[in-house]
Amino acid sequence: MDLNQKAGVSASILLGTWDWPLHGLRHPPTPGTSGWYVWAGELADEEDFFQPCHLAHLIGLDPALPRLLEGVPGSRFLIAPGHEDVWHDASLIDL
C-alpha cells in the first residue's frame, strides 16, 4: 500500500465528526489515486461528499484499516466495533 496515494473520504471523517459504521470500496486505481472511497454512516449523493485524502491519514481511524486497505480493486468492507465484513464486488472493477 502506497500511503501517499489518495482516497475519496467523506467530509465527516476529515472533520473528525464521524460515527460508525465505516465503509470502504475500491475501484481500479488511477495515477496518484488508490481507487479507495471510505465513508462513515450513510452514503450521500452530494457532489462534494468525498474529499481527497492521503491513505496515511486514514490508517489511524481503526486498527483494521491498514490491512483492509491492502485489498485489491473490487474489495469492499464494513466495520464497526465488534464487527467486520469484507467481500468482493466485481461491479466495482468495470466502470
C-alpha positions in Angstrom: 0.0 0.0 0.0 1.4 3.4 -1.0 0.4 5.7 1.8 1.0 8.7 -0.5 -1.9 7.7 -2.8 -5.2 9.5 -2.3 -8.6 8.1 -1.5 -12.0 9.8 -1.6 -13.1 10.3 2.0 -16.3 11.6 3.5 -16.1 15.1 5.0 -17.3 13.7 8.4 -14.1 11.6 8.6 -11.9 14.5 7.7 -13.7 16.8 10.2 -13.5 14.1 13.0 -17.3 14.1 13.4 -17.9 10.6 12.0 -19.6 7.7 13.7 -19.8 4.0 12.9 -20.1 2.1 10.7 -17.1 2.8 8.5 -17.5 1.7 4.8 -14.9 1.3 2.1 -14.9 0.3 -1.6 -12.1 0.1 -4.1 -12.3 0.9 -7.8 -9.2 0.4 -10.0 -6.5 2.9 -9.1 -5.6 5.7 -11.4 -2.3 7.7 -11.4 -2.0 9.3 -7.9 -5.1 7.7 -6.5 -5.7 4.4 -4.8 -9.2 3.8 -6.0 -10.5 3.7 -2.4 -13.6 5.5 -1.3 -14.1 5.5 2.5 -17.1 7.0 4.4 -18.9 6.8 7.7 -22.6 6.4 8.2 -24.9 6.8 5.2 -23.6 7.4 1.7 -24.9 10.7 0.2 -25.2 11.8 -3.4 -23.8 15.3 -2.7 -21.2 16.2 -5.3 -18.7 17.2 -2.6 -19.4 14.2 -0.3 -15.9 12.7 -1.0 -12.8 14.8 -0.5 -9.3 13.8 -1.4 -7.2 12.4 1.5 -3.9 10.5 1.6 -4.1 6.9 2.8 -1.6 7.8 5.5 -4.2 10.0 7.2 -6.8 7.1 7.3 -4.9 4.2 8.8 -5.2 5.6 12.3 -9.0 5.5 12.3 -9.2 1.8 13.2 -6.6 -0.9 13.8 -8.1 -3.0 10.9 -7.8 -0.3 8.3 -4.1 -0.9 7.3 -5.0 -4.5 6.5 -8.3 -3.7 4.8 -6.7 -1.0 2.6 -4.4 -3.7 1.1 -7.5 -5.1 -0.7 -7.5 -5.4 -4.4 -9.8 -3.5 -6.7 -13.3 -4.8 -6.2 -12.8 -5.0 -2.4 -15.4 -3.7 0.0 -15.6 -3.6 3.7 -18.0 -2.6 6.5 -16.5 -2.2 10.0 -17.8 -1.2 13.4 -16.8 -2.0 17.0 -17.0 -5.8 17.3 -18.0 -6.2 13.6 -16.0 -6.7 10.4 -17.5 -7.7 7.0 -15.2 -7.9 3.9 -16.3 -9.0 0.4 -15.5 -8.7 -3.3 -17.8 -6.8 -5.6 -16.8 -7.3 -9.3 -19.1 -4.5 -10.4 -16.5 -2.0 -8.9 -13.9 -3.1 -11.5 -15.8 -2.4 -14.7 -16.6 1.3 -14.7 
